[in-house]
Amino acid sequence: MSMINIALSGLNANKVALDVTAQNVANVNTPGYSRQQVLTSSLGGQGRHSAGGGVEVTSIRRVADQFLVKQTWQTNSQAAYSSRYLSNMSQLESLLGADAFSLSGGLDTLYAALNDATVKPQSIPLRQQVINEAEALSRRFNTLTESLHAQHKNMSDQRGAAVEHANSLLSNLADVNRQIVEASATSGNAAQLLDTRENLIGELSKLMDVRTTEQPDGSLQVTLASGQPLVLGSEAAQLNTVPDNTDPYLATLNLEFSGQHFPVNGKVGGQLGAIDDYQLETLKPNLAALNDMAANLADEFNRVLATGKDLNGNQGAPLFTYNPANPAASLTVADLSPEDLAFSADGTPGNSEVLQKLVAIGNQSFAISGFGNVTINDAFTSMVGETAIKTRQASADHKAAESLNKQALAARDNLSAVNSDEEAANLMVFANAYQANMKVISTANQMFDTVLQLF
């Protein structure tokens, strides 16, 4: 009977091995699936002449390496950050490079109209052309600023969506943690739950840079890179945004955990980090610079015109008006007729002294945020150039981060993913072993029948 029992243990062990192999093959195309292996050990026999008691399945091993998995999470954050940042910079580069938004083009045509007017300052058509070009330049300021504000608002919307998605992932992670603890307590196979947890953290790592620590009960503690808790056991934190007092589209992150509130300090990485960095380091400074350009241009034109006389001998009126709270978006041309332009210093129709001063503004330097004392044309050219440089650097960073992420995923898959050829070979091995054990049982039965025939 020991021979049959040994063979039966072999049948059972190889049946489990075949089931595990079938599970692996079934999930060959499942993203994030970690293949499993059956671990067996020999059973000892009783007595001096016992060969042994057969074989038993000690566990079903999930093939995974936490170091490799954590590398995928870290590179996920870097790749997601660089991808989002590059997308934002590319959009900005397209806006600044578009002819319709080019302030340089608008300034050139305005100063060309002023130069044309110096030939015959009293000419009504030439004066009207100056007003037309001033209006066109104002619209360039308006549309460019409005486009940047729209992108600014879009960043805020993206932040809100990312925070909402992160909160959903955190709740799911806490629930999976609970299920894993329960499965571990009952010696159940938690492989599928562990895969689910790793996939959830993988998704979370795209939104922010996270750190994990395995707990003795099998749960995983998840924190931000700065240490604030996100998931502890079956409890999950919730993120929310606190709008900036000076800008409704800027916000800081706040974390609520077990009734306590933690401000999220420092860079969070991932997509959320890219949104913050782009708004604070690029978008807002550019908007501030555009406001400085618009205000300085309008103020200087108005100041110079105030020193002159129009065709009717009246003191010069302002050409531009704007809202000081948002100069670039509100810049417009005052309700003037061509006769109201004060090009003359003394009221003589052919005098162009003030007009010459207006032309000279094109070479005048102003204090522009982020660019120092430069001409308005040079400030905008520098903005376009810096954006192009940042975009190229962002592209290079993205390629590097994407390459590292692919390498990390490949390293993880080389160890954990299902290899069809390997599983096909395993099927043959376990099937042959199963049949061999069946043969042992058949042989044992024949021996037993032979013994019975002796009586």
C-alpha positions as CSV (number, residue, x, y, z in Angstrom):
1,M,0.0,0.0,0.0
2,S,2.9,2.4,0.6
3,M,3.7,2.2,-3.1
4,I,0.2,3.3,-4.0
5,N,0.3,6.1,-1.4
6,I,3.6,7.3,-2.7
7,A,2.2,7.4,-6.2
8,L,-0.9,9.1,-5.1
9,S,1.1,11.8,-3.5
10,G,3.0,12.2,-6.8
11,L,-0.3,12.4,-8.7
12,N,-1.6,15.1,-6.4
13,A,1.6,17.1,-6.5
14,N,1.8,17.0,-10.3
15,K,-1.9,17.8,-10.6
16,V,-1.2,21.0,-8.6
17,A,1.8,21.7,-10.8
18,L,-0.3,21.3,-13.9
19,D,-3.0,23.6,-12.5
20,V,-0.4,26.3,-11.7
21,T,1.1,25.9,-15.2
22,A,-2.3,26.2,-16.7
23,Q,-2.9,29.4,-14.7
24,N,0.4,30.8,-16.0
25,V,-0.5,30.0,-19.6
26,A,-3.9,31.5,-19.2
27,N,-2.4,34.8,-18.0
28,V,0.4,35.0,-20.6
29,N,-1.0,38.3,-21.8
30,T,-2.3,39.7,-18.5
31,P,-0.4,43.0,-17.7
32,G,1.4,42.8,-14.3
33,Y,0.8,39.1,-13.8
34,S,3.5,37.3,-11.9
35,R,4.0,33.7,-12.8
36,Q,3.8,31.0,-10.1
37,Q,5.8,27.9,-9.3
38,V,5.0,24.9,-7.2
39,L,7.4,24.1,-4.4
40,T,7.5,20.5,-3.3
41,S,9.4,18.5,-0.7
42,S,10.0,14.8,-0.1
43,L,8.0,13.0,2.7
44,G,10.1,10.8,5.0
45,G,9.2,7.2,5.5
46,Q,9.0,5.1,8.7
47,G,11.2,2.2,9.4
48,R,14.7,1.2,8.3
49,H,13.6,-0.1,5.0
50,S,11.2,2.6,4.0
51,A,12.2,4.5,0.9
52,G,10.0,7.4,1.9
53,G,6.4,8.7,2.1
54,G,6.3,10.3,-1.4
55,V,6.0,14.1,-2.0
56,E,3.9,17.0,-0.8
57,V,3.3,20.5,-2.1
58,T,4.8,22.9,0.5
59,S,3.7,26.1,-1.2
60,I,2.9,27.9,-4.5
61,R,5.6,30.5,-5.0
62,R,4.9,33.8,-6.7
63,V,8.0,34.6,-8.7
64,A,8.7,38.3,-7.9
65,D,11.6,40.5,-6.8
66,Q,10.6,43.5,-4.8
67,F,13.7,45.4,-5.7
68,L,12.8,45.1,-9.4
69,V,9.2,46.0,-8.8
70,K,10.2,49.1,-6.8
71,Q,12.5,50.1,-9.7
72,T,9.5,50.0,-12.0
73,W,7.5,52.2,-9.6
74,Q,10.4,54.7,-9.4
75,T,10.9,54.9,-13.1
76,N,7.2,55.1,-13.6
77,S,7.2,58.4,-11.7
78,Q,10.1,59.8,-13.6
79,A,8.6,58.8,-17.0
80,A,5.2,60.2,-16.1
81,Y,6.7,63.4,-14.9
82,S,8.8,63.9,-18.0
83,S,6.0,63.0,-20.3
84,R,3.6,65.5,-18.8
85,Y,6.2,68.2,-18.5
86,L,7.2,67.7,-22.2
87,S,3.6,67.8,-23.3
88,N,3.1,71.1,-21.5
89,M,6.3,72.7,-22.8
90,S,5.6,71.5,-26.4
91,Q,2.2,73.2,-26.2
92,L,3.7,76.4,-24.9
93,E,6.4,76.3,-27.7
94,S,3.7,76.0,-30.3
95,L,1.8,78.9,-28.9
96,L,4.8,81.2,-28.7
97,G,6.0,80.2,-32.1
98,A,2.6,80.8,-33.9
99,D,2.6,83.8,-36.2
100,A,-0.7,84.9,-34.9
101,F,0.7,85.1,-31.3
102,S,4.1,86.6,-32.2
103,L,4.6,89.9,-30.3
104,S,7.7,90.5,-32.3
105,G,5.7,90.5,-35.5
106,G,3.2,92.9,-34.0
107,L,5.8,95.2,-32.7
108,D,7.6,95.3,-36.0
109,T,4.5,96.2,-37.9
110,L,3.6,98.9,-35.4
111,Y,7.0,100.5,-35.6
112,A,6.9,100.2,-39.4
113,A,3.6,102.1,-39.4
114,L,5.2,104.8,-37.1
115,N,8.2,105.1,-39.4
116,D,5.9,105.5,-42.5
117,A,4.0,108.2,-40.7
118,T,7.2,110.3,-40.2
119,V,7.3,111.0,-43.9
120,K,3.9,112.9,-43.7
121,P,2.8,113.2,-40.0
122,Q,-0.4,115.0,-40.9
123,S,-1.6,112.1,-43.2
124,I,-4.9,110.7,-42.0
125,P,-4.4,107.3,-43.7
126,L,-1.0,106.9,-42.2
127,R,-2.3,107.9,-38.8
128,Q,-5.1,105.4,-39.1
129,Q,-2.6,102.7,-40.0
130,V,-0.8,103.4,-36.7
131,I,-4.0,103.0,-34.8
132,N,-4.8,99.8,-36.7
133,E,-1.4,98.3,-36.0
134,A,-1.7,99.3,-32.3
135,E,-5.0,97.5,-32.1
136,A,-3.5,94.4,-33.8
137,L,-0.6,94.4,-31.3
138,S,-3.1,94.7,-28.5
139,R,-5.0,91.7,-29.8
140,R,-1.8,89.7,-30.0
141,F,-1.2,90.4,-26.3
142,N,-4.8,89.5,-25.5
143,T,-5.0,86.3,-27.4
144,L,-1.5,85.0,-26.3
145,T,-2.3,85.8,-22.7
146,E,-5.7,84.3,-22.9
147,S,-4.2,81.1,-24.4
148,L,-1.7,80.9,-21.5
149,H,-4.5,81.5,-19.0
150,A,-6.5,78.7,-20.6
151,Q,-3.5,76.4,-20.3
152,H,-3.1,77.5,-16.7
153,K,-6.7,76.6,-16.0
154,N,-6.2,73.3,-17.8
155,M,-3.3,72.5,-15.5
156,S,-5.6,73.2,-12.5
157,D,-8.3,70.8,-14.0
158,Q,-5.6,68.2,-14.6
159,R,-4.5,68.5,-11.0
160,G,-8.0,68.0,-9.7
161,A,-8.5,64.9,-11.9
162,A,-5.2,63.4,-10.8
163,V,-6.0,64.0,-7.1
164,E,-9.4,62.3,-7.6
165,H,-7.7,59.3,-9.4
166,A,-5.1,59.1,-6.6
167,N,-7.7,59.0,-3.9
168,S,-9.5,56.1,-5.7
169,L,-6.3,54.2,-6.0
170,L,-5.5,54.8,-2.3
171,S,-8.9,53.4,-1.2
172,N,-8.4,50.4,-3.4
173,L,-4.9,49.8,-2.1
174,A,-6.2,49.9,1.5
175,D,-8.9,47.3,0.6
176,V,-6.4,45.0,-1.1
177,N,-4.1,45.3,1.9
178,R,-7.0,44.1,4.1
179,Q,-7.7,41.1,1.8
180,I,-4.0,40.1,1.7
181,V,-3.8,40.1,5.5
182,E,-6.9,37.9,5.7
183,A,-5.6,35.6,3.0
184,S,-2.2,35.3,4.8
185,A,-3.9,34.5,8.1
186,T,-5.7,31.6,6.6
187,S,-2.7,30.4,4.6
188,G,-4.5,31.2,1.3
189,N,-2.8,31.9,-2.0
190,A,-2.6,35.7,-2.2
191,A,-0.8,35.8,-5.5
192,Q,-3.6,37.5,-7.4
193,L,-4.1,40.0,-4.7
194,L,-0.3,40.8,-4.6
195,D,-0.4,41.4,-8.4
196,T,-3.4,43.7,-8.0
197,R,-1.6,45.6,-5.3
198,E,1.5,46.1,-7.3
199,N,-0.5,47.2,-10.3
200,L,-2.4,49.8,-8.2
201,I,0.9,51.1,-6.8
202,G,2.3,51.2,-10.3
203,E,-0.7,53.4,-11.3
204,L,-0.3,55.6,-8.2
205,S,3.5,56.0,-8.9
206,K,2.6,57.7,-12.2
207,L,0.7,60.4,-10.3
208,M,3.3,60.9,-7.6
209,D,6.6,59.5,-6.3
210,V,5.8,56.9,-3.6
211,R,7.8,54.7,-1.1
212,T,6.6,51.3,0.3
213,T,7.5,49.3,3.3
214,E,6.3,45.7,3.8
215,Q,4.7,45.0,7.2
216,P,4.9,41.7,9.2
217,D,1.2,40.9,8.5
218,G,1.7,41.1,4.8
219,S,0.3,44.5,4.3
220,L,2.2,47.3,2.6
221,Q,2.8,50.8,4.0
222,V,2.7,53.4,1.3
223,T,4.0,56.9,1.8
224,L,5.0,59.9,-0.2
225,A,8.7,60.3,-0.9
226,S,8.8,63.0,1.8
227,G,7.4,60.5,4.3
228,Q,3.7,61.5,4.7
229,P,1.5,58.4,5.0
230,L,-0.8,57.4,2.2
231,V,-1.8,53.9,3.1
232,L,-1.3,52.1,6.5
233,G,-2.8,48.7,6.6
234,S,-6.4,49.0,5.7
235,E,-6.5,52.7,6.2
236,A,-6.1,55.2,3.3
237,A,-5.4,58.9,3.3
238,Q,-7.3,61.3,1.1
239,L,-5.6,64.1,-0.9
240,N,-7.2,67.4,-1.5
241,T,-6.2,70.7,-3.0
242,V,-6.0,74.1,-1.2
243,P,-6.4,77.0,-3.7
244,D,-3.8,79.7,-3.6
245,N,-5.1,83.0,-2.3
246,T,-3.6,85.0,-5.1
247,D,-4.4,82.6,-8.0
248,P,-7.4,80.3,-8.1
249,Y,-5.6,78.0,-10.6
250,L,-2.6,77.4,-8.3
251,A,-3.0,75.0,-5.3
252,T,-1.1,73.2,-2.7
253,L,-1.8,69.6,-1.8
254,N,-3.1,68.6,1.6
255,L,-3.3,65.1,3.0
256,E,-5.9,63.9,5.5
257,F,-5.2,60.7,7.4
258,S,-7.2,59.4,10.4
259,G,-8.7,62.9,11.1
260,Q,-5.3,64.6,10.9
261,H,-4.2,67.0,8.2
262,F,-0.7,67.2,6.7
263,P,0.4,69.8,4.2
264,V,2.4,68.1,1.4
265,N,5.7,69.9,1.4
266,G,8.3,69.6,-1.3
267,K,8.1,68.1,-4.8
268,V,5.7,65.2,-5.2
269,G,7.0,63.9,-8.5
270,G,5.0,62.1,-11.2
271,Q,2.2,63.9,-13.1
272,L,1.2,66.1,-10.1
273,G,4.8,67.2,-9.7
274,A,5.0,68.1,-13.4
275,I,1.9,70.2,-13.3
276,D,3.2,72.1,-10.2
277,D,6.6,72.7,-11.7
278,Y,5.3,73.8,-15.1
279,Q,2.9,76.3,-13.5
280,L,5.3,77.8,-11.0
281,E,8.6,77.7,-13.0
282,T,7.4,78.4,-16.5
283,L,3.8,79.5,-17.0
284,K,3.4,82.0,-14.2
285,P,6.7,83.7,-14.9
286,N,5.8,84.0,-18.6
287,L,2.5,85.5,-17.7
288,A,4.2,88.0,-15.4
289,A,6.7,88.9,-18.1
290,L,3.8,89.5,-20.7
291,N,2.1,91.8,-18.2
292,D,5.3,93.8,-17.7
293,M,5.7,94.1,-21.5
294,A,2.2,95.3,-22.0
295,A,2.2,97.7,-19.1
296,N,5.6,99.2,-20.0
297,L,4.7,99.5,-23.7
298,A,1.4,101.2,-22.9
299,D,2.8,103.5,-20.2
300,E,5.7,104.7,-22.3
301,F,3.6,105.3,-25.4
302,N,1.0,107.2,-23.4
303,R,3.7,109.2,-21.6
304,V,5.4,110.3,-24.8
305,L,2.0,111.2,-26.5
306,A,1.1,113.3,-23.4
307,T,4.0,115.6,-24.3
308,G,2.6,116.4,-27.8
309,K,-0.3,118.0,-29.5
310,D,-2.8,116.5,-31.9
311,L,-3.9,118.0,-35.3
312,N,-6.5,120.1,-33.5
313,G,-3.9,121.6,-31.1
314,N,-5.1,119.6,-28.1
315,Q,-2.9,118.0,-25.5
316,G,-2.0,114.4,-26.4
317,A,-4.4,111.7,-25.3
318,P,-3.4,108.1,-24.3
319,L,-3.2,105.5,-27.1
320,F,-3.4,102.4,-24.9
321,T,-5.6,101.5,-21.9
322,Y,-5.4,98.5,-19.7
323,N,-6.5,97.0,-16.3
324,P,-3.5,97.1,-14.0
325,A,-4.5,93.8,-12.5
326,N,-4.0,92.0,-15.8
327,P,-2.3,94.3,-18.3
328,A,-1.6,91.9,-21.2
329,A,-5.1,90.4,-21.2
330,S,-6.8,93.8,-21.0
331,L,-4.6,95.9,-23.3
332,T,-6.6,97.8,-25.8
333,V,-6.5,101.0,-27.9
334,A,-8.4,104.0,-26.7
335,D,-11.3,105.4,-28.6
336,L,-9.2,107.8,-30.8
337,S,-9.6,109.2,-34.2
338,P,-6.5,109.7,-36.4
339,E,-6.6,113.4,-35.7
340,D,-6.3,112.7,-32.0
341,L,-2.7,111.3,-32.3
342,A,-0.4,113.8,-30.7
343,F,2.6,113.5,-33.1
344,S,3.6,117.1,-33.0
345,A,5.6,118.8,-30.2
346,D,4.2,122.3,-30.9
347,G,0.9,121.6,-32.7
348,T,2.3,122.2,-36.2
349,P,0.7,119.6,-38.5
350,G,4.0,118.6,-40.2
351,N,6.0,118.4,-37.0
352,S,7.1,114.8,-36.1
353,E,9.2,115.4,-33.0
354,V,6.9,113.3,-30.7
355,L,6.4,110.7,-33.5
356,Q,10.2,110.3,-33.6
357,K,10.2,109.6,-29.8
358,L,7.5,107.0,-30.3
359,V,9.7,105.2,-32.9
360,A,12.6,105.3,-30.5
361,I,10.6,103.3,-27.9
362,G,11.4,100.3,-30.0
363,N,15.0,100.5,-28.8
364,Q,14.2,101.4,-25.3
365,S,14.9,99.0,-22.4
366,F,12.4,98.2,-19.7
367,A,12.4,96.1,-16.5
368,I,10.8,92.8,-17.6
369,S,10.3,90.1,-15.0
370,G,12.8,87.2,-15.5
371,F,14.6,89.0,-18.4
372,G,16.2,92.1,-16.8
373,N,16.3,95.5,-18.5
374,V,15.8,94.7,-22.2
375,T,13.7,95.9,-25.1
376,I,10.2,94.5,-25.3
377,N,11.1,92.8,-28.6
378,D,14.2,91.2,-27.1
379,A,12.2,90.1,-24.0
380,F,9.7,88.2,-26.2
381,T,12.4,86.8,-28.4
382,S,14.2,85.6,-25.2
383,M,11.0,84.0,-24.0
384,V,10.6,82.1,-27.2
385,G,14.2,81.0,-27.2
386,E,14.2,79.9,-23.6
387,T,11.0,77.9,-24.2
388,A,12.6,76.2,-27.1
389,I,15.6,75.3,-25.0
390,K,13.5,74.0,-22.2
391,T,11.4,72.0,-24.6
392,R,14.5,70.3,-26.1
393,Q,15.8,69.5,-22.6
394,A,12.4,68.2,-21.6
395,S,12.4,66.0,-24.7
396,A,15.9,64.6,-23.9
397,D,14.9,64.0,-20.2
398,H,11.7,62.2,-21.4
399,K,13.7,59.9,-23.7
400,A,16.1,59.1,-20.9
401,A,13.3,58.5,-18.4
402,E,11.3,56.4,-20.8
403,S,14.3,54.3,-21.6
404,L,15.0,53.6,-17.9
405,N,11.3,52.8,-17.4
406,K,11.4,50.3,-20.2
407,Q,14.6,48.7,-18.9
408,A,13.0,48.4,-15.4
409,L,9.8,46.8,-16.8
410,A,11.9,44.4,-19.0
411,A,14.0,43.4,-15.9
412,R,10.8,42.7,-14.0
413,D,9.2,40.8,-16.9
414,N,12.3,38.7,-17.4
415,L,11.9,37.4,-13.9
416,S,8.2,37.5,-13.3
417,A,6.3,37.4,-16.6
418,V,5.1,34.2,-18.2
419,N,7.4,32.6,-20.8
420,S,5.3,30.5,-23.2
421,D,8.1,28.2,-24.2
422,E,9.1,27.5,-20.5
423,E,5.5,26.8,-19.6
424,A,5.0,24.4,-22.6
425,A,8.1,22.5,-21.4
426,N,6.7,22.4,-17.9
427,L,3.4,21.0,-19.2
428,M,5.3,18.1,-20.7
429,V,7.4,17.5,-17.6
430,F,4.4,17.5,-15.2
431,A,2.2,15.6,-17.6
432,N,4.8,12.9,-18.0
433,A,5.3,12.8,-14.2
434,Y,1.6,12.5,-13.7
435,Q,1.4,9.6,-16.2
436,A,4.4,7.9,-14.5
437,N,2.7,8.0,-11.1
438,M,-0.4,6.5,-12.7
439,K,1.9,3.8,-14.1
440,V,3.2,3.2,-10.6
441,I,-0.3,2.8,-9.2
442,S,-1.2,0.4,-12.1
443,T,2.0,-1.6,-11.3
444,A,1.1,-1.7,-7.6
445,N,-2.4,-3.0,-8.5
446,Q,-0.9,-5.8,-10.6
447,M,1.4,-6.8,-7.8
448,F,-1.5,-6.8,-5.4
449,D,-3.6,-9.0,-7.8
450,T,-0.7,-11.4,-8.2
451,V,-0.4,-11.8,-4.4
452,L,-4.1,-12.4,-4.1
453,Q,-3.9,-15.2,-6.7
454,L,-1.4,-17.1,-4.5
455,F,-4.3,-17.9,-2.1
